[in-house]
Amino acid sequence: MSHTPEAAHPDSHPHGSGNSAEHPYRWRVLALLCLAQFMLIADVTVINVALPTIGEDLGLDGSGLTWVVTAYTLFFGSLLLLGGRLADVVGKLRAFLAGLTVFTAASVASGLAAGGGMLIAARSAQGIGAALMSPAALALVTALFRGPDRNKALGVWAAIGGAGSAVGVLLGGVFVSGPGWEWVFFINVPVGLVALFGVPALLGNSPDPAAPSGLAGSLDLAGALTLTAAPGLLVYGSVQARDHGFDAPGAWLPLIGAVLSAVAFVAVERRVPEPLVRLAIFARRSLVGGSVVMLAASGLLIASFFLSSFYVQHVLGFSALKTGLVFLPVAVAITLGAHVASHLVVRRGWRPVGSVAFALTAVGAALLTRLDADSGVWTDLVPGFTLLALALGTAFVCATTAAMNGLPHQDMGLASGLVSTAHELGAALGVAVISAIAGASLEGGGAGAAAGTGGFDNAFTACAIIAAVVAALGVLLLPVGRPDPAQGPVTAH
């Protein structure tokens, strides 16, 4: 047996044991990892339907409710690259279990929150746990599978990411109308415990080594600080712009700070001996292109859920449960799109599949620009939204498989962190920017109806334009080629 197993069989085992045989329980482990990831993604949208009830019970105004949503995606997205690096340093399984523990405990605290401040703090802690757990889980998935099985596994992973967003809205309606909004968070506890004990039990006693150097010496804390500050300030400035306009100092000062933090991050990474992100990795077109596509797809999908949830509840007057049921066809469409994409990318390649997916997304968003106070939810909202979701389900698979294509074993944690960062920051930025365009139409109760539905039209028009631009740029963003059906993902040209 080789003493350098990762070099000999870079994809043979999630912990680098050197065993050339695939893990006998890899599909069971995949199921548990996907269940945990589903929980993380669902928590992005599950809160939307519950917000009015939470605001009433905890005395939160519109700004406070915004941060209940944003705190999670902000910390999730901002810390994901650090989480990916930690997965490389301390080991994938260790990082996964640590993040899952934090997330589960924070879910308990969220459900027990007696005030708005406690809830926002607990949601922030959920985001921190998710940032540590998600890239480690994806790195485990990528390392567990080889050849065509890896394509199938990544397709399932991408489908979970898309469907979790849709099913989260449905679950939110069920819990708010049933046992109460607290169960939006309590439901995470049994799921977290099953994964916490099940994953290590299935993987057995396989080694999960950390990097050779010590933890403190291996982590680029200055890079982590500047990298966290850049998206954090960007999201904060976008939220402030939505509430006060882009000309308000509270909006443009954080946006300038985001740019300066990004510049500082690049400068730090050029100087430190062990950077958080090796800037040379951005020379991989497949990784950069896949991450940009993921950013756009996630932003469009979550923003569409945000807009549609407000429209259905505050304009059409649907209850929380009925609102959740409206999005059931959307969940099915995302899953179907991801399933179809797992076959299409192998046959046709990343560029044509990605471009067509965003072109169909633009058509779906354009159909939603006709909504008004007299529109029918099943005749006017659901058809366009379902088409948009079907196309974005395809885009998620295209983005994930392209980004993870041909990566060396030592970069899997970092690359999965980049992909997941794009997903979460896309969600945060999508909601912030699109809600700013929608404006007064997003006010609750009768105020929203009184303000008219023109804001929804403008916002969905912006979604259509963004999707059309990404469709046109698909030939530049995505790599040439396709996954090899015999050998798994191939290096793109």
N, C-alpha and C positions, 0 to 999 in steps of 0.2 A: 504493500500500500504506500502511496506517495506521501511524503511528509509535507508537501505543499499542495493540498487538495484543491484549493481554490484556483490555483493556476492550472491544474490538470483537468478539473471538472468544475468550471466556474458556476454551473447551474445545477449541480447534482444534489445539493443538500442545503437547506436553509441556514445551517449553522457551520457549513464548511467542514463537515466530518470526513469528506473524501470518499464516501460510499457512492459508487457509480450508479447503484440501483435507486430508482425513484422511491420516495417515501411511501410505504403501503397505505397510510391513512391520509394521503395528501388531499383527497377530495373531501374527506370529513373535516380536515383542518380548514380547507377553503370555505366550507359551509359556515363554520364558526367565525372565521375572519370576516366573511361577507355579512354575517349577521351583526357583528360589532360595527362594521363600517356603515351598514344600513341605519343603525341607531344614531351614529354621528351625523349622517347626512339628513336624516329625517328631522333631527333637532333644529336644522336651519329653518324649516318651514312649518313644523308642527305647532310652533308658537303663534303663527299668524292668526289662525281662527280664534285662539284663546285670548288675544290681546284685549278686546273690549271687557271681558269678564275680569281679567287680571287687573286692568286699570280701575275698575269699580271696586274690587275687593281690597286692593293695596293703595288706593288713592294716587295713582300715577296719571299724569297728564300726557299729552301727545308726545312731548319731548322725552319723558321718562320711558314711555312704551317703545319709542324708537331705539333707545339704548338697551332695552331688554332683548331686542332682536340683534342689534349691532354689536353688543359686547361679545357675544358668542363668536360671530363670524370674524370680528376684528382680531381677537386673540388667536382664534383657530388659524386664520390665514397668515397673520403676522409672524407667528412662531413656528410655522410648519417646516421651514428650512432648518431651523435649529433642531427641531424634532428629527428631521431626516439625518442630520449630522450626528445626533446622539445615537440614533439607531446604528450608524456605522461604527461609532466609538465604543459603546457599551454592549452592543449585540442587539439584533432585531427582536428576539423574544423578550429580553429584559426590558427594552424600551416599550414594547407593546403592552406588557403586563403593568408596568409603572403608569403609563398613560391611561390604561383602562381603569386602574384603581382610582386615580384622581378623578376621572370623568364620572365614575359610578358614585363616589362619595359626594361630588358636587351636585349630582342629580338629586340625591337625598336632600341636600341643603336647599336646592331650588324649590323642591316641593314643600319644604317646611318653612319657607321664607314668610316672615311676618310683616315685612315692609318692602318698599321698592328698592331701597339701597341694598338690602340683603340679597334680594333676587338678582339684581344686576351684578353684584359681586360673585354670587354663585354661578351665574351664567358665564362670567369671565373665567372662573376656575374650570368650568366645563370646556371652554375653548382651549385652555392651556393643556388639559388632559387629552383632548382630541388632537391637538397639534403634535403631541408626543406619540400618540397611538397610531394615527392613520398612516403616516409614511412607513412606520415599522411594519404595519400589517401588509401594505402593498409590496414592500421589499420581501417579506416572507412569501407572499403569493408568487412573485417573480422567481424567487430562488427555488421554490418547491417543484415547479413544473418545467418541463423541457419539451422541445419540438412542437408538434401541433397542439398538444395539451395546453401549452402555455397560451396560445392564441385563444383557446376556449376559456381558460381560466381568466385571462384579462378581459375577455368579452363579458363574462359573468360579473366581474368586478365593476366594469363600467356600467353595466345594466343596473346593478345595485345602486350605484351613485345617482343615476338618473331617476330610477323608480322611487328611491328613498325620499326625494324632494316632493314627489306627487303624493305618495302614501302618507307622508307626514301631515299634509293638509287634511286628508281624510281622518287620520287618527286624532288630530286635534279636535275636529268636529265631534267625533264619537265620545272622547273623554270629557269635553266641556259640557256636552248635553247629558252625560251619564254621571260618573263618580265625581267629576269636578276637574278644574284645570290643573290641580296639583298632580294628577295622574299622568299628565303630559310628561312629567319628569320621573315620577315613581316607576313607570313602566320600564325605564332604563335599568333599574336595579336587578331584576331577575335575568335580563338579557346579559348584563355585564358580568354577573356571577357565573352564568353558564360558560361564557367565553373565558373568564378568568381562570377557571379550573379545568375547562375542557381542552383548550389549546395546548398547554404544557403536558397534560396527561396523554394526549394523542401523539405529540412529538417525542415523548419519552425522555431519556437522559442524554440526548444528543448535545454535544458541546455548543456553546453560544459565546464565542470568545469576544472580548473587547479588543480595541486597537492596542498595539504593543506599548505605546506611551501612556502615561498617566492621564486621567480624565481632565484634570485642570489644565495640563499642558497641551491637550489636544483640542480644546475648545477655544474658538476665536470669539471671546466675549465682546470685544469692540465691534467686530463685524455683526454679531448677533444684535447688539444694541441699535446700531444704525439701520440694520435691515428691518428690525421690528418697528423703529420709529417712522421709516418711510411710508409703508402702507398704512400704519396707524394714523399718521397725520393726513394722509390722502383721504382715508375714509371719514375721519373727523371733519375735515374741511368740506367734503361733499355733503355730509349730513347738515352742517351749518349752512351751506349754500342753499340747501333745500328749504331750511326754516327761515333764513334771513336774506337770501339772495347772494349771488356771487360777488357783488360789489361791497358786501359787509366785511370789515376787517377780520371778524371772527371766521370768515370763510377763506379769504385769499391768503391770510398770513399762514394758516396751517398748510395750505397747498404749496406755498413757497418753501415752507419748512420741509415738506415731503421731498421736493426736488433737491434741496440742499442735503438732506439725509441720504438720498440715493447717491449723490455725488460723493459724499463722505464714505459711504459704504464701498464704492469702487476703489477709492483711494486707500482705505484700510486693507482691502483684500489684495491690493498690489504689494503691500509692504510686509504683512505678517507672514511668518514662515509656514504656518499651517492654517490657511484661510478657511472660513466657514464654507465658502463657495469658490472653487477653483474657476477663475474667470475663463479659462480655456474651455470649460465644458460648454460655454455658450457658443462655441464654434460648431457644435453639433446641430445642424439644421433640423434634424428630426426632433430633438428635444425642445429647441426653441419654438419651432413651428407648432408642435403638438401642445405645448404649454399655452401659446397665444390662442390657439383654437379652443382649448379648454376654458380659458378666461372668457372668451366671447360666448361660448355655448352656455356656460354656467350663468353668466350675467343676464343673458336673454331669458333663460328659463326661469330663474328665481324672480327676476323683475316681472315677468309675465304672471307668475303666481301671485306676487304681491299686488299687482294692479287688479287682477281678476278677483282676488279675495275681497278687496275693497269694493269693487263694482258689484259683486253678487250680494254682499252683506249690506252695504250702505246705500246703494242705488236701487237694487231690486228687492231688498229687505228680506233676504233669506236667513234662516236660522243657521247656527253653527253646524249642526248635523247635516242639513240640506246642502250647505256650502261645501262640506267635505265630500258628500256624495257626488256633487257636480264634477269633482276632479278625478273620480274613479276611472272614467274612460281615458283621461290624460295619463294616469299611471300605467294603464295597459298599453297605451301608445308608446310611451318611453321604453318600456320593456321590449315590445315588439320591434321597435326601431333598433335597439341595441342588438337583439338577436339576429336580425337581418344583416346588420352591419358586420357582425363577426364573420359572416360568409362573404359579403361583398368586398371587404377590404382585401381578402385573400385572392379573389377573382379579378377585381378591377384595379386595385391599388388605392393608396391614400388620397391622392389629389382629386381624381374624379368623384370619389364617394364623398369627400369633404365638401367640395364645391357644390355638388347637387344638394347635399343636406342643408347647407345654408341658403341656397336658392329657394328650397321648399319652406324653410323657416321664414324667409322674407314674405312669401305668399301667405303663409298662415298669419303672420303679424298684420299684413295688409287687410286681411279679412276682418280682423278685430278692430280696425279703425272706424267701423260703421256702427259701433255700439252707442246706444242712447238709452234714455229712461224707459222707453217702450219696447226695447229689444227683448226677444225671447232667449232664455239661457241655453236651451237645447237646439235652437235653430240658428242663433247668431253668435253665441260665445263658444260653445263646445266644439263645433266643426273646425273653426279656425285654430283654436287652442290645441285641439287634438293633432292637427296637421303639423303645427309648430313643434309639439312635443315629440311626435314620431320622428321628425327630421333631426331634432336635437339629441334624441336617444342614439341615433346613428352617429352624430358628430362626437358624442362622448367616447364611443368605442374607437372611432377614427383618431381622436386626439390622444387617448391613452396608449394605444398600440403603437402609434407613430413616435410618441415621446420616449417610450421605454425600449424602442427598437435598437438592438445591437450594442447595448451598454455593457461595459465591463462590470464584473461582480462588485468591485469596491465602490462603484458610483451609484448602485441601485437605490440606496437609502436617500442620497442627495437628490437623485433624479425624481424619485417618487415624491419627495418633499416639494420639488418645483411644480410637479403636476398638481398635487393637492393644494399648494399655495394658489395656483392659478384658479382652481375650482372655487375656493373659499373667498378669495379677493374678488373674483368675478361676481360672486353672489352679493358681497357687501357693496361693491361699486355699482353694480347693476341696479340694486334697489335705491341707492342714494341718488344716482344720476337720473334714473327714469322717474322716480317720485318727484324730483325737482321739476321735471318737465310737466308732470301731471298737475302739480300745483294744488289749487283749491279744491279740485275735484276729489281729492283724497280725504277731505274733512269728514269726520264721522257724523252719524245721524242724519238729520235733515239738511245740515249745512252742505253736505256733499251734493245732494240732489239739487239744492238751491243754486249751487255754483255751476251746475250744468255738467255735461259729460265731455266737454271739449278737451279737457285735460287728458282724459283717457285716449281720445283720438290722437292727440299730439304725441303722447307717450308711445302708443303702439306704432305710430308712424316712424318715430325715432328707432324703435326696435326693428322695423322693416328695413330702414336705411342701413343700420348697422349690419344686419344679416346679409344684405345685398353686397355691401362693401367686402365683408369677409369672404363671401362666395367668389367675388372677383379676384380677391387676393390669395385664394386657395392654392394657386399654382406657385406662389412664392412662399407661402407659410408651410406647406406640407411637403415631405420628401417625395422624390420620385421612387417608384417601385412599390412593392407590396410584400407582406409577410410570406415567407416560403412555407407552403403547406407541409413540406417534409421535414424542415429543419427549424421551424419556428421563425420569429422575426429576423429579418436579414438587415444588414447594414444598408441604410439608404444612401443614394448617390447624391 
